[in-house]
């Protein structure tokens, strides 16, 4: 039996724990170590816990490092740092900055002779594959992406940082009337407000100005100002009972016509009970692909658009032809 692929995890928040659980489900993967900036004794993992600054000691002990830091604060620095030392997989999801980030990772990975897969997960990631697939098949069509209903962690953090907010969560929800129009074959040009609306559940600090909090949320540029937003103030008890989960999901829809004028539609949908665990499962599968491609001599940066889909599977090409075609 072939030796398992040795996995490292850099960062041990919700996503890092999701990756650990995903690796445990895959007999061909083995978690070697978790790397953290926190004191190691604060991390409860099945694997060895190592300070980030000692990662260079593990170059020969890890086949693929899965980076689980945040896209805004961690990956811009940690991505190039680890790409110079290891094959890596990350979930960088700031869409507008992906081209710039790709170039930085590509340079670092090539210098180290490594392969780094960036911006994977479900969006970017699986939804990216769906957009390319559907738009290639229906080149005259129009493609729409909807997120939710689910928790947006970035928007939730933005609300929690407001003065007077003790706890908060934000749900992104597709506008039902818009989705129905598209599923009926219409191809409208949409504003953000027509695509999604946002619902916030906020636990205010005692004595906090609720009107000021609601106004600050609804007028927040880049997060809520361009959307219809509803704010509900609730108790800590209600928050703990109903709003501590991490569901999410969404769908990609392409509507177009083929050469004979027939209307055609393709849709890819995800419904996730736990977003970090599903994203961790995508990253684990991608680590398998990175390991295989690097053994073939590939270096630099890549994305899911560069990976043969069969490389994500533990099955051999012959087994896939027999079971999946």
N, C-alpha and C positions, 0 to 999 in steps of 0.2 A: 504494500500500500504506500502511495506517495506521502511524503511528509506534509503536514498541514502548512498553509500559508500563515506566516507569523505576522500578527497585526499589533500595531500600537495605536493608542487613542490619546490625542492631545486635547485636553479639556474635558472636564467631567461634570457638566451640567446636565440638563434634560436630554440633549442630543447625545452626549457622551455615554450616558446610561442607556439610551436607546441602542446605540451601536454595540455596546457590550452584550445586551440581550440578543441582538441579531447575530452576532458572532457565535454566541453559545448555541444557536440553532443550526449552525453550519459545520458539519463534521470536517470539511476541508479547510476551515479557518481556525486559528488558535490565537487567543489574546495573550500577548507576551507581557505588556506593561501599559500602565496608564501614566501619562505625564501631566503634571499640574503645577500651577503657580501657587496653589494653596499649600499649607503644611500637609505633608503626606498622611499624617495620622488623622486628618479630618476627612479622608476619603475612604469609603467602605466599598472596596472592589474585590472581585475574586482574583484579580491579577496583582502583580507587583506594582506599587505606586512609587513613582520616581519624580523628583523635582525637574522642571523643564530644563534647567541649566545643565543637567547631566545627560541630556538626550544624545549628545555626540558619542557617549560611551556605548550606545546601543545600535550604532550603524550596521554592525554585522549580525545583529540579533533580531532585526525587524525587517520584514519584506515590504510592507506597506504601512504608512502612518496615516490614520484617518483624523483629520483636523476638525474639531468640534467647537471652535470658538465662534464668536459673533462676527458677522460680516462688517459691521460698522467699526468695531473697536479692536478686534483681535486679528482677523485674517489678513488685513493689509500688511501687518508686521510679521505675523507668524507664518503666513503662507510662504513667502520667499525664504524665511529662515529654515523651515523644515524641508522645503523643496530642494535646497542645496545639499541636504544630508540624506534624505530618504525619498523613495517613491511615495507620493501622497494622493489623497482624495479629500476634497472639501466641498462645502455647500454654499460657497459665496453667492449671495442672492441679490446684490444691488445691481439690477439689470443694466442700468445706464453706465455703470463702471466696469462691466465685465471685459470689454476690449482692453482697457488700460491694465486691469488686473491680470489678464491673460499674458500680456507682454512681460510684465514683471515676473510672473511665475515661470514663463518660458525661459527667460534668461537665467534665473537661478537654477532651474532644473537641469538645463543643458550644461551649466558650469559644473554641476555635481554628477552628471551622467545619469540622472534620474528621470522618471516619468511622473508627471503630476496631472491628475484629472481635476479640473475646477468646476464649480457651479453645477453640482449634481444634487439630486433629491427629487422632489416632484415638480416644483417650479421655481427656478429653472431645473431641468432634468427631464422627467417623463413627459411633462407638458411640452417641453421643447421638441422632443421627438414627435409628439402628436402633431404639433404645428407644422413641422417640416414635412412629415409624411402626408398629411391631408392636403397641404397647399401644393405639394408636388403632384399629387394625383388629380386635384381639381385646381389647375392653375388660374382659371378665371373666377374662382370662388372668393369668398371673404371669410376670414377666420376670426373667431371671437374666443376670448379666454375669460372665464368667470371663476372667482374664488369664493368659497364658503358654501353653506353657512359654517363659519368656524372662527376660532380665536386667532386674531392677529397679534402676535407677541410684541412686535415693534410698536404698534399703535397702543397696545395696553401699557407698555412702558412709558410712552409719551404722556398718557393720562396720569399715571401714577406719579410722575415727576411734578405735577402741578401743585402749587401751594394749596393746602387744605384737603388734599386727597390722601386717605389712609390706605386704601386698596382699590383696585379697579381692573376691569377686563373689558375688552372691546371685541365685538363680533362683526365680521364682514358678511354681508348677505347680498346675493344677486337680486336685482329687481325682477320679480316674477313676470311682470307684463312684458319686459324686454326679452327675457328668455323665451317666453311663449311666442313672441313675434318671430324670433330667429328660428325656432323649431318649426314654425309654419312656413319657413322658406324666405322670409324677408331678410334684406341685407342692409340695415340702416347704418348711418354714420352716428356714433354714439359719443356723448360726453361722459366723463366719470360719474356724474350724478345719475345718468340714465342707466348705467351698468350695475352699480352697487349702492347700497345704503349701509349705514353703520349704526350699531346699537352699543351703548356704553352702560355698564353697571358699576356704580361708584359707591364706595363706602367713605363718607366724608369724616374728617376729623371733627371732634366735638366743637360746636360753635362756628364751624366753617361757613363761609358765605356761599351757599349753594347756587345762587344766581350767577355769581362771579365765576364759579367753577364751570357751570354749564356754558356760559358765554365763552370762556377761555377754550373749552373743548371745541365748540362749534365753529370758532373762528381761527383755529390753529392751522396755519398754512402748511401745505405739504401732507397733512394728515386728514383733516376733517372739513376744511373750508369749502372744498369742491363737491361735498357730498351732503345728502340729507342725513342728519344724525339725530338720534334720539338718546337722551340721557336719563337713566333711572337711578335714583338714590336709594340704596338698600342698606340693611344692617349687616354687621360682620357675620352674624349667624346665617343669614340668607346667602351671603357670599360663600361661606364655607360649605353650605349644603348644596348649592346649585351651580357654582361658577369656578370650581378649581380644576376641572378637566381641561384637556387640550384637544378637542375635536377640530377637524378642518376638512378640506377637500375642495372640490370644484370640478370644472369641466372645460374642455376645448371643443368647439363646434365649428365645422367648416361647411358652408353651403355654397354650391356652385352648379353649373350645368356642364354636361359633357357635349361632345361634338354634335350629337343629334338634337340638342336642345332640351334634353331631359334633366329635370332638377334632381340633384343628388346631394346627400348630406352624410357627413361622418362625424361621430362624437366619441370622445374619450372622457371617462368620468372616474373620479376618485371620491370615496366617502370614508373618512378616516376617524376612528374613535380616539386615536392617540397620535397626533402629528409627529412628535419627536421619535417615537418608536418606528413609525413607518419610514420616516426620512432616514433613520439609522439603518433600516433594512436595505434601503436603496444604496447607501454608502458602502455597506458591507459587500453587496453584490458587485459594486463598481471596483472595490479593492481587488476582487478576484480577477476582473478584466485587466486592471492596471498591472498586476503581477504577470499575467500571461503576455501582455504586449511588451513589457519591459524585457522579458526573457527572449523576445524576438528581436530585441535591439532598439526599441522605440525609446526616445528621450524627449525632453522638453515638456511643454504643456499641451493638453488636449481637453476635449469636452465629450459629452455623451454622443454628440453628433459624429465623433470620430471612431466610435467603438462598435465592432461587429456585435450584434445583439447576443449571439451565441456565447460570447466570451463572458457574459454576465452569469451564465449558468454553470453549476458544478458538473453537469452532464457532458459527456464527450460529443463531438459532432455526429458520430454514428448513432448515439442514443437519442440525440435531438431529432435527427432525421426520422428515426423510427417512431418516436413518441409524439412529436410536436408538429410535424409537417402535415 
